[in-house]
Amino acid sequence: MFGFLKKNKVEKQEIKKEPTLSSEQVQKIQEEIATLEGEIAKISNEDIEELAKKYEEVGLLQAEIQADDQAIVTLEKSIEIKRSIGEGYKKLMSLYNKKRAESARNGDDQGIDYYMGKMDEMRQIAKQVTIMGK
């Protein structure tokens, strides 16, 4: 009647696979990255808003083509220039979590601690940005 003694059916969770890009799509994104990097070289260091925005765009594109390590470096640079909690912040948190999960699968305690620390730093940035209202 109430189902107390019935076994619950456990559904298998599907593992999300990121869509794979064709070689033409990857080439196009790499060209976009090169164009943006050229634009970054032309931006003066005083224009921090534009500089941070361009680094964020490059980092997001790098993440799209699975260049995770490069994307992390670029997105960190963007947040270092100007703290924000936009798409770059979200992607960087996602990449840190992905790297932490890889470390856990490989039994790398040092890697787990490193990426957990990075995620804590990102949460602190979110707090600071929220408190400042920017």
DSSP file with accessible surface (Angstrom, degrees, kcal/mol):
  #  RESIDUE AA STRUCTURE BP1 BP2  ACC     N-H-->O    O-->H-N    N-H-->O    O-->H-N    TCO  KAPPA ALPHA  PHI   PSI    X-CA   Y-CA   Z-CA
    1    1 A M              0   0  208      0, 0.0     0, 0.0     0, 0.0     0, 0.0   0.000 360.0 360.0 360.0 -54.8    0.0    0.0    0.0
    2    2 A F        -     0   0  152      0, 0.0     0, 0.0     0, 0.0     0, 0.0   0.602 360.0-122.8 -96.8 -14.3    2.6    2.5    1.0
    3    3 A G        +     0   0   30      1,-0.0     3,-0.5     2,-0.0     0, 0.0   0.749  62.7 141.1  82.9  23.7    5.5    0.8   -0.5
    4    4 A F  S    S+     0   0  172      1,-0.2    -1,-0.0     3,-0.0     0, 0.0   0.867  75.9  38.7 -67.6 -35.1    7.6    0.5    2.7
    5    5 A L  S    S+     0   0  175      2,-0.1     2,-0.2     0, 0.0    -1,-0.2   0.430  93.8 104.9 -98.3   1.5    8.9   -2.9    1.9
    6    6 A K  S    S-     0   0  158     -3,-0.5     2,-0.3     1,-0.1     0, 0.0  -0.566  75.2-114.7 -82.4 146.3    9.4   -2.4   -1.8
    7    7 A K        -     0   0  198     -2,-0.2     2,-0.3     1,-0.1    -2,-0.1  -0.603  29.2-122.9 -77.5 137.7   12.9   -1.9   -3.2
    8    8 A N        -     0   0  143     -2,-0.3     2,-0.5     1,-0.0    -1,-0.1  -0.628  21.8-123.5 -79.2 137.0   13.5    1.5   -4.7
    9    9 A K        -     0   0  200     -2,-0.3     2,-0.6     1,-0.0    -1,-0.0  -0.703  22.0-148.8 -81.1 126.1   14.6    1.5   -8.3
   10   10 A V        -     0   0  134     -2,-0.5     2,-0.4     0, 0.0    -1,-0.0  -0.874   8.4-148.4 -99.1 120.6   17.9    3.2   -8.7
   11   11 A E        -     0   0  173     -2,-0.6     2,-0.3     1,-0.0    -2,-0.0  -0.710  18.7-118.6 -88.7 137.8   18.3    5.0  -12.0
   12   12 A K        -     0   0  200     -2,-0.4     2,-0.4     1,-0.1    -1,-0.0  -0.571  26.6-126.9 -73.9 134.4   21.8    5.2  -13.4
   13   13 A Q        -     0   0  183     -2,-0.3     2,-0.3     1,-0.0    -1,-0.1  -0.660  22.0-123.4 -81.9 136.1   22.9    8.8  -13.8
   14   14 A E        -     0   0  186     -2,-0.4     2,-0.5     1,-0.1    -1,-0.0  -0.615  20.8-124.9 -79.2 136.5   24.1    9.6  -17.3
   15   15 A I        -     0   0  154     -2,-0.3     2,-0.4     1,-0.1    -1,-0.1  -0.704  27.0-123.0 -81.0 126.0   27.6   10.9  -17.4
   16   16 A K        -     0   0  202     -2,-0.5     2,-0.5     1,-0.0    -1,-0.1  -0.555  25.2-161.1 -72.9 126.8   27.6   14.2  -19.2
   17   17 A K        -     0   0  189     -2,-0.4     3,-0.1     3,-0.0    -3,-0.0  -0.931  18.8-125.2-107.2 132.2   29.9   14.2  -22.2
   18   18 A E        -     0   0   97     -2,-0.5     2,-0.0     1,-0.1     0, 0.0  -0.547  37.5-100.4 -73.6 140.1   30.9   17.5  -23.6
   19   19 A P        -     0   0  111      0, 0.0     2,-0.3     0, 0.0    -1,-0.1  -0.347  36.7-126.5 -62.2 137.8   30.2   17.8  -27.2
   20   20 A T        -     0   0  135     -3,-0.1     2,-0.3     1,-0.0    45,-0.1  -0.664  19.4-136.1 -87.3 143.4   33.2   17.2  -29.4
   21   21 A L        -     0   0   51     -2,-0.3     2,-0.1    43,-0.1    -1,-0.0  -0.723  16.7-116.4 -97.3 148.3   34.1   19.8  -32.0
   22   22 A S     >  -     0   0   46     -2,-0.3     4,-2.5     1,-0.1     5,-0.2  -0.329  32.2-106.9 -74.1 163.9   35.1   19.0  -35.5
   23   23 A S  H  > S+     0   0   89      1,-0.2     4,-2.4     2,-0.2     5,-0.1   0.855 121.8  54.4 -63.4 -31.1   38.6   20.0  -36.6
   24   24 A E  H  > S+     0   0  139      2,-0.2     4,-2.3     1,-0.2    -1,-0.2   0.913 108.7  48.0 -68.2 -40.2   37.1   22.9  -38.6
   25   25 A Q  H  > S+     0   0   96      2,-0.2     4,-2.4     1,-0.2    -2,-0.2   0.916 112.1  49.1 -66.1 -41.9   35.3   24.2  -35.6
   26   26 A V  H  X S+     0   0   40     -4,-2.5     4,-2.7     2,-0.2    -2,-0.2   0.923 111.1  50.4 -61.7 -43.9   38.5   23.9  -33.5
   27   27 A Q  H  X S+     0   0   97     -4,-2.4     4,-2.1     1,-0.2    -2,-0.2   0.916 110.1  50.1 -60.7 -43.2   40.5   25.7  -36.2
   28   28 A K  H  X S+     0   0  137     -4,-2.3     4,-2.1     2,-0.2    -1,-0.2   0.921 111.6  47.8 -63.0 -42.4   37.9   28.5  -36.3
   29   29 A I  H  X S+     0   0   10     -4,-2.4     4,-2.5     1,-0.2    -2,-0.2   0.906 109.5  53.4 -67.0 -38.9   38.1   29.0  -32.6
   30   30 A Q  H  X S+     0   0   91     -4,-2.7     4,-2.3     1,-0.2    -1,-0.2   0.887 108.3  50.5 -63.4 -36.5   41.9   29.0  -32.6
   31   31 A E  H  X S+     0   0  110     -4,-2.1     4,-2.3     2,-0.2    -1,-0.2   0.909 109.4  50.9 -66.5 -39.8   41.8   31.7  -35.2
   32   32 A E  H  X S+     0   0   88     -4,-2.1     4,-2.6     2,-0.2    -2,-0.2   0.906 109.4  51.0 -61.3 -42.2   39.4   33.7  -33.0
   33   33 A I  H  X S+     0   0   13     -4,-2.5     4,-2.7     2,-0.2    -2,-0.2   0.927 109.5  49.9 -61.2 -45.0   41.8   33.2  -30.1
   34   34 A A  H  X S+     0   0   57     -4,-2.3     4,-1.9     1,-0.2    -2,-0.2   0.909 111.1  49.7 -61.5 -40.4   44.7   34.5  -32.2
   35   35 A T  H  X S+     0   0   86     -4,-2.3     4,-1.9     1,-0.2    -2,-0.2   0.932 112.1  47.2 -63.2 -46.7   42.6   37.6  -33.2
   36   36 A L  H  X S+     0   0   14     -4,-2.6     4,-2.4     1,-0.2    -2,-0.2   0.881 109.3  53.8 -64.1 -38.3   41.7   38.3  -29.6
   37   37 A E  H  X S+     0   0   97     -4,-2.7     4,-1.8     1,-0.2    -1,-0.2   0.876 107.5  51.8 -64.6 -35.6   45.3   37.9  -28.4
   38   38 A G  H  X S+     0   0   33     -4,-1.9     4,-1.0    -5,-0.2    -1,-0.2   0.903 109.8  49.1 -64.2 -39.8   46.3   40.5  -31.1
   39   39 A E  H  X S+     0   0   70     -4,-1.9     4,-0.9     1,-0.2     3,-0.4   0.882 107.3  55.4 -65.7 -38.6   43.6   42.8  -29.7
   40   40 A I  H >< S+     0   0   16     -4,-2.4     3,-0.8     1,-0.2    -1,-0.2   0.905 102.9  55.9 -60.9 -40.8   44.9   42.3  -26.2
   41   41 A A  H 3< S+     0   0   87     -4,-1.8    -1,-0.2     1,-0.2    -2,-0.2   0.812 108.0  49.2 -62.5 -27.5   48.4   43.3  -27.3
   42   42 A K  H 3< S+     0   0  183     -4,-1.0     2,-0.3    -3,-0.4    -1,-0.2   0.651  90.1  96.3 -87.1 -16.1   47.0   46.6  -28.5
   43   43 A I  S << S-     0   0   30     -4,-0.9     2,-0.1    -3,-0.8     5,-0.0  -0.578  76.4-123.9 -79.4 135.3   45.0   47.5  -25.4
   44   44 A S    >   -     0   0   61     -2,-0.3     3,-1.2     1,-0.1     7,-0.2  -0.397  18.6-118.7 -74.8 154.4   46.7   49.8  -22.9
   45   45 A N  T 3  S+     0   0  125      1,-0.3    -1,-0.1    -2,-0.1     3,-0.1   0.650 110.3  66.5 -68.7 -14.6   47.2   48.6  -19.4
   46   46 A E  T 3  S+     0   0  162      1,-0.2     2,-1.7     2,-0.1    -1,-0.3   0.755  84.4  73.8 -76.8 -25.0   45.1   51.5  -18.1
   47   47 A D    <>  +     0   0   74     -3,-1.2     4,-2.3     1,-0.2    -1,-0.2  -0.507  58.9 160.3 -88.6  70.7   41.9   50.1  -19.8
   48   48 A I  H  >  +     0   0   80     -2,-1.7     4,-2.7     1,-0.2     5,-0.3   0.829  66.4  58.4 -67.0 -32.0   41.5   47.3  -17.3
   49   49 A E  H  > S+     0   0  118     -3,-0.2     4,-2.1     2,-0.2    -1,-0.2   0.954 112.1  39.4 -60.3 -51.3   37.8   46.7  -18.1
   50   50 A E  H  > S+     0   0   60      2,-0.2     4,-2.5     1,-0.2    -2,-0.2   0.893 115.8  52.2 -67.0 -40.4   38.5   46.0  -21.8
   51   51 A L  H  X S+     0   0   13     -4,-2.3     4,-2.4     2,-0.2     5,-0.2   0.943 111.5  45.7 -62.3 -47.1   41.7   44.0  -21.0
   52   52 A A  H  X S+     0   0    7     -4,-2.7     4,-2.3     1,-0.2    -1,-0.2   0.902 112.2  52.7 -63.2 -39.7   39.9   41.8  -18.4
   53   53 A K  H  X S+     0   0  110     -4,-2.1     4,-2.4    -5,-0.3    -1,-0.2   0.919 110.2  46.9 -62.9 -44.1   37.0   41.3  -20.9
   54   54 A K  H  X S+     0   0   28     -4,-2.5     4,-2.5     2,-0.2    -1,-0.2   0.911 111.6  50.3 -67.1 -41.8   39.3   40.2  -23.7
   55   55 A Y  H  X S+     0   0   47     -4,-2.4     4,-2.8     2,-0.2    -1,-0.2   0.910 110.5  51.2 -61.6 -39.2   41.2   37.8  -21.4
   56   56 A E  H  X S+     0   0   38     -4,-2.3     4,-2.6    -5,-0.2    -2,-0.2   0.931 109.2  50.0 -63.2 -43.4   37.9   36.3  -20.3
   57   57 A E  H  X S+     0   0   61     -4,-2.4     4,-2.1     2,-0.2    -2,-0.2   0.920 112.1  47.5 -60.8 -44.0   36.8   35.8  -23.9
   58   58 A V  H  X S+     0   0    2     -4,-2.5     4,-2.7     1,-0.2    -2,-0.2   0.937 111.9  50.3 -63.5 -44.7   40.1   34.1  -24.8
   59   59 A G  H  X S+     0   0    0     -4,-2.8     4,-2.3     1,-0.2    -2,-0.2   0.896 109.5  50.3 -61.7 -40.6   39.8   31.9  -21.7
   60   60 A L  H  X S+     0   0   50     -4,-2.6     4,-1.8     2,-0.2    -1,-0.2   0.902 111.8  48.1 -65.2 -39.4   36.2   30.8  -22.5
   61   61 A L  H  X S+     0   0   20     -4,-2.1     4,-1.4     2,-0.2    -2,-0.2   0.899 110.0  52.0 -67.3 -40.2   37.2   29.9  -26.1
   62   62 A Q  H  <>S+     0   0   10     -4,-2.7     5,-2.6     1,-0.2     3,-0.3   0.908 109.3  50.1 -62.7 -39.4   40.2   28.0  -24.8
   63   63 A A  H ><5S+     0   0    3     -4,-2.3     3,-1.6     1,-0.2    -1,-0.2   0.873 104.8  59.2 -65.4 -35.0   37.9   26.0  -22.5
   64   64 A E  H 3<5S+     0   0   98     -4,-1.8    -1,-0.2     1,-0.3    -2,-0.2   0.845 106.6  46.1 -63.6 -33.7   35.6   25.3  -25.4
   65   65 A I  T 3<5S-     0   0   30     -4,-1.4    -1,-0.3    -3,-0.3    -2,-0.2   0.184 121.2-107.8 -96.0  18.1   38.4   23.6  -27.3
   66   66 A Q  T < 5S+     0   0   88     -3,-1.6     2,-1.4     1,-0.2     3,-0.2   0.715  75.2 139.0  67.3  23.0   39.4   21.6  -24.2
   67   67 A A     >< +     0   0   21     -5,-2.6     4,-2.5     1,-0.2     5,-0.2  -0.561  23.1 164.1 -91.2  68.6   42.6   23.5  -23.6
   68   68 A D  H  >  +     0   0   20     -2,-1.4     4,-2.6     1,-0.2    -1,-0.2   0.878  65.0  49.8 -61.2 -44.9   41.8   23.5  -19.9
   69   69 A D  H  > S+     0   0  101     -3,-0.2     4,-2.0     1,-0.2    -1,-0.2   0.921 114.6  45.0 -63.5 -42.7   45.3   24.4  -18.5
   70   70 A Q  H  > S+     0   0  115      1,-0.2     4,-2.5     2,-0.2    -1,-0.2   0.906 112.4  52.6 -65.0 -40.6   45.6   27.4  -20.9
   71   71 A A  H  X S+     0   0    0     -4,-2.5     4,-3.0     1,-0.2     5,-0.3   0.909 107.4  51.8 -63.1 -40.7   42.0   28.4  -20.1
   72   72 A I  H  X S+     0   0   12     -4,-2.6     4,-2.6     2,-0.2     5,-0.2   0.947 111.1  46.9 -61.2 -47.6   42.7   28.4  -16.4
   73   73 A V  H  X S+     0   0   84     -4,-2.0     4,-2.0     1,-0.2    -2,-0.2   0.934 115.9  45.1 -60.5 -45.1   45.8   30.6  -16.8
   74   74 A T  H  X S+     0   0   17     -4,-2.5     4,-2.1     2,-0.2    -2,-0.2   0.918 114.1  47.2 -68.5 -43.1   43.9   33.0  -19.0
   75   75 A L  H  X S+     0   0    1     -4,-3.0     4,-2.4     2,-0.2     5,-0.2   0.877 110.2  53.5 -68.3 -34.8   40.8   33.2  -16.8
   76   76 A E  H  X S+     0   0   49     -4,-2.6     4,-2.4    -5,-0.3    -1,-0.2   0.909 108.2  51.0 -62.6 -40.2   42.9   33.7  -13.7
   77   77 A K  H  X S+     0   0   87     -4,-2.0     4,-2.2    -5,-0.2    -2,-0.2   0.911 108.7  51.6 -63.7 -40.5   44.6   36.6  -15.4
   78   78 A S  H  X S+     0   0    1     -4,-2.1     4,-2.4     1,-0.2    -2,-0.2   0.936 113.1  43.7 -61.2 -46.4   41.2   38.1  -16.3
   79   79 A I  H  < S+     0   0    9     -4,-2.4    -1,-0.2     1,-0.2    -2,-0.2   0.843 110.7  56.1 -71.5 -30.9   40.0   37.9  -12.7
   80   80 A E  H  < S+     0   0  161     -4,-2.4     3,-0.2    -5,-0.2    -1,-0.2   0.905 110.5  45.3 -65.3 -39.5   43.4   39.2  -11.4
   81   81 A I  H  < S+     0   0   46     -4,-2.2     2,-0.4     1,-0.3    -2,-0.2   0.938 136.4   1.6 -69.3 -49.0   43.0   42.3  -13.6
   82   82 A K  S  < S-     0   0   48     -4,-2.4    -1,-0.3    -5,-0.2     2,-0.3  -0.921  75.6-132.3-146.0 118.5   39.4   42.9  -12.6
   83   83 A R        +     0   0  117     -2,-0.4     2,-0.3    -3,-0.2    -4,-0.1  -0.515  42.4 147.1 -72.3 129.9   37.4   40.8  -10.2
   84   84 A S        -     0   0   31     -2,-0.3    45,-0.1     2,-0.1    -2,-0.1  -0.965  47.0-137.0-153.8 164.0   34.0   39.8  -11.5
   85   85 A I        +     0   0   69     -2,-0.3    -2,-0.1     4,-0.1    -6,-0.0  -0.320  62.6 118.0-123.0  52.1   31.6   36.9  -11.1
   86   86 A G  S  > S-     0   0   28      4,-0.0     4,-2.1     3,-0.0     5,-0.2   0.119  86.6 -55.1 -93.4-150.5   30.5   36.5  -14.7
   87   87 A E  H  > S+     0   0  112      1,-0.2     4,-2.6     2,-0.2     5,-0.2   0.861 134.1  55.6 -62.8 -37.8   30.9   33.7  -17.2
   88   88 A G  H  > S+     0   0    1      2,-0.2     4,-2.6     1,-0.2    -1,-0.2   0.911 107.5  49.6 -62.4 -41.8   34.7   33.6  -16.8
   89   89 A Y  H  > S+     0   0   30      2,-0.2     4,-2.5     1,-0.2    -2,-0.2   0.940 112.0  48.0 -60.8 -47.6   34.3   33.1  -13.1
   90   90 A K  H  X S+     0   0  117     -4,-2.1     4,-2.2     1,-0.2    -2,-0.2   0.912 113.3  47.0 -61.6 -43.5   31.7   30.3  -13.6
   91   91 A K  H  X S+     0   0   65     -4,-2.6     4,-2.7     2,-0.2    -1,-0.2   0.908 110.7  52.3 -67.3 -39.3   33.9   28.5  -16.1
   92   92 A L  H  X S+     0   0    1     -4,-2.6     4,-2.7     2,-0.2     5,-0.2   0.928 109.9  48.5 -63.9 -41.9   37.0   28.8  -13.9
   93   93 A M  H  X S+     0   0   35     -4,-2.5     4,-2.5     1,-0.2    -1,-0.2   0.919 111.9  50.6 -61.1 -41.9   35.2   27.3  -11.0
   94   94 A S  H  X S+     0   0   60     -4,-2.2     4,-2.3     1,-0.2    -2,-0.2   0.907 111.0  47.8 -62.8 -42.8   34.0   24.5  -13.3
   95   95 A L  H  X S+     0   0    4     -4,-2.7     4,-2.6     2,-0.2    -2,-0.2   0.900 111.0  50.7 -66.8 -41.4   37.6   23.9  -14.6
   96   96 A Y  H  X S+     0   0    4     -4,-2.7     4,-2.6     2,-0.2    -2,-0.2   0.922 111.7  48.3 -60.5 -43.4   38.9   23.8  -11.0
   97   97 A N  H  X S+     0   0   69     -4,-2.5     4,-2.5     2,-0.2    -2,-0.2   0.899 110.7  51.0 -64.9 -38.9   36.2   21.3  -10.1
   98   98 A K  H  X S+     0   0   53     -4,-2.3     4,-2.2     2,-0.2    -2,-0.2   0.930 112.0  46.8 -63.2 -43.4   37.1   19.2  -13.1
   99   99 A K  H  X S+     0   0   29     -4,-2.6     4,-2.3     2,-0.2    -2,-0.2   0.888 111.2  52.0 -66.8 -37.9   40.8   19.2  -12.2
  100  100 A R  H  X S+     0   0   66     -4,-2.6     4,-2.4     2,-0.2    -2,-0.2   0.931 109.6  49.4 -63.3 -42.9   39.9   18.3   -8.6
  101  101 A A  H  X S+     0   0   25     -4,-2.5     4,-2.5     1,-0.2    -2,-0.2   0.900 109.9  51.3 -63.8 -40.0   37.8   15.4   -9.8
  102  102 A E  H  X S+     0   0   61     -4,-2.2     4,-1.9     1,-0.2    -1,-0.2   0.918 110.0  49.8 -61.8 -42.9   40.7   14.2  -12.0
  103  103 A S  H  <>S+     0   0   11     -4,-2.3     5,-2.9     1,-0.2     4,-0.4   0.896 110.1  50.9 -62.8 -39.9   43.0   14.4   -9.1
  104  104 A A  H ><5S+     0   0   48     -4,-2.4     3,-1.1     1,-0.2    -2,-0.2   0.919 109.5  49.7 -64.7 -42.4   40.6   12.4   -7.0
  105  105 A R  H 3<5S+     0   0  177     -4,-2.5    -1,-0.2     1,-0.3    -2,-0.2   0.851 113.9  46.3 -63.6 -33.5   40.3    9.7   -9.6
  106  106 A N  T 3<5S-     0   0  130     -4,-1.9    -1,-0.3    -5,-0.2    -2,-0.2   0.434 113.2-118.2 -88.2  -2.2   44.1    9.5   -9.8
  107  107 A G  T < 5 +     0   0   54     -3,-1.1     2,-1.2    -4,-0.4    -3,-0.2   0.770  60.2 152.8  71.7  26.7   44.5    9.4   -6.1
  108  108 A D     >< +     0   0   69     -5,-2.9     4,-2.1     1,-0.2    -1,-0.2  -0.723  19.0 177.8 -93.9  91.0   46.5   12.7   -6.1
  109  109 A D  H  > S+     0   0  115     -2,-1.2     4,-2.5     1,-0.2     5,-0.2   0.867  80.6  55.1 -62.3 -36.6   45.9   14.1   -2.6
  110  110 A Q  H  > S+     0   0  162      1,-0.2     4,-2.3     2,-0.2    -1,-0.2   0.910 108.5  48.0 -64.2 -41.5   48.1   17.1   -3.3
  111  111 A G  H  > S+     0   0    8      2,-0.2     4,-2.5     1,-0.2     5,-0.3   0.899 110.1  52.3 -65.0 -40.9   46.1   18.0   -6.5
  112  112 A I  H  X S+     0   0   39     -4,-2.1     4,-2.4     1,-0.2     5,-0.2   0.949 111.6  46.1 -59.8 -49.1   42.9   17.7   -4.6
  113  113 A D  H  X S+     0   0  114     -4,-2.5     4,-2.3     2,-0.2    -2,-0.2   0.901 111.8  52.5 -61.0 -41.2   44.1   20.1   -1.9
  114  114 A Y  H  X S+     0   0  126     -4,-2.3     4,-2.1     1,-0.2    -2,-0.2   0.950 113.6  40.9 -61.2 -50.0   45.5   22.5   -4.5
  115  115 A Y  H  X S+     0   0   40     -4,-2.5     4,-2.3     2,-0.2    -1,-0.2   0.832 112.3  54.9 -73.8 -28.7   42.2   22.8   -6.5
  116  116 A M  H  X S+     0   0   73     -4,-2.4     4,-2.2    -5,-0.3    -1,-0.2   0.913 109.1  49.7 -65.6 -39.3   40.1   22.9   -3.3
  117  117 A G  H  X S+     0   0   28     -4,-2.3     4,-2.3    -5,-0.2    -2,-0.2   0.906 109.7  50.6 -63.1 -41.3   42.2   25.8   -2.2
  118  118 A K  H  X S+     0   0   33     -4,-2.1     4,-2.0     1,-0.2    -1,-0.2   0.898 109.4  50.5 -63.1 -40.8   41.7   27.5   -5.6
  119  119 A M  H  X S+     0   0   19     -4,-2.3     4,-2.1     2,-0.2    -1,-0.2   0.890 108.5  52.4 -66.4 -36.4   38.0   27.0   -5.3
  120  120 A D  H  X S+     0   0   80     -4,-2.2     4,-2.0     2,-0.2    -2,-0.2   0.910 107.6  52.3 -63.3 -40.9   38.0   28.5   -1.8
  121  121 A E  H  X S+     0   0  109     -4,-2.3     4,-2.1     1,-0.2    -2,-0.2   0.906 108.4  51.1 -60.2 -40.6   39.9   31.5   -3.3
  122  122 A M  H  X S+     0   0    7     -4,-2.0     4,-2.4     1,-0.2    -1,-0.2   0.896 107.3  52.3 -66.0 -38.6   37.2   31.9   -5.9
  123  123 A R  H  X S+     0   0   99     -4,-2.1     4,-2.2     1,-0.2    -1,-0.2   0.890 108.1  52.2 -64.3 -35.7   34.5   31.8   -3.3
  124  124 A Q  H  X S+     0   0   93     -4,-2.0     4,-2.6     2,-0.2    -2,-0.2   0.901 107.9  51.3 -65.6 -39.5   36.3   34.6   -1.4
  125  125 A I  H  X S+     0   0   19     -4,-2.1     4,-2.9     2,-0.2     5,-0.3   0.928 108.6  51.6 -61.6 -43.9   36.4   36.6   -4.6
  126  126 A A  H  X S+     0   0   19     -4,-2.4     4,-2.5     1,-0.2    -2,-0.2   0.917 110.3  49.0 -60.4 -42.1   32.6   36.1   -5.0
  127  127 A K  H  X S+     0   0  120     -4,-2.2     4,-2.8     2,-0.2     5,-0.2   0.937 112.7  47.4 -60.9 -47.8   32.1   37.3   -1.4
  128  128 A Q  H  X S+     0   0   76     -4,-2.6     4,-2.6     1,-0.2    -2,-0.2   0.920 113.3  47.0 -62.9 -43.6   34.2   40.4   -2.0
  129  129 A V  H  X>S+     0   0    9     -4,-2.9     4,-1.5     1,-0.2     5,-1.3   0.914 113.6  49.0 -65.8 -40.4   32.5   41.3   -5.3
  130  130 A T  H  <5S+     0   0   96     -4,-2.5    -2,-0.2    -5,-0.3    -1,-0.2   0.923 112.7  46.8 -66.2 -43.0   29.1   40.8   -3.8
  131  131 A I  H  <5S+     0   0  145     -4,-2.8    -2,-0.2     1,-0.2    -1,-0.2   0.918 114.2  47.4 -65.4 -42.3   29.9   42.9   -0.7
  132  132 A M  H  <5S-     0   0  134     -4,-2.6    -1,-0.2    -5,-0.2    -2,-0.2   0.734 103.8-134.4 -71.1 -23.8   31.4   45.7   -2.9
  133  133 A G  T  <5       0   0   67     -4,-1.5    -3,-0.2     1,-0.2    -4,-0.1   0.746 360.0 360.0  77.0  23.0   28.4   45.6   -5.2
  134  134 A K      <       0   0  177     -5,-1.3    -1,-0.2   -51,-0.0    -2,-0.1  -0.814 360.0 360.0-107.6 360.0   30.5   45.6   -8.4
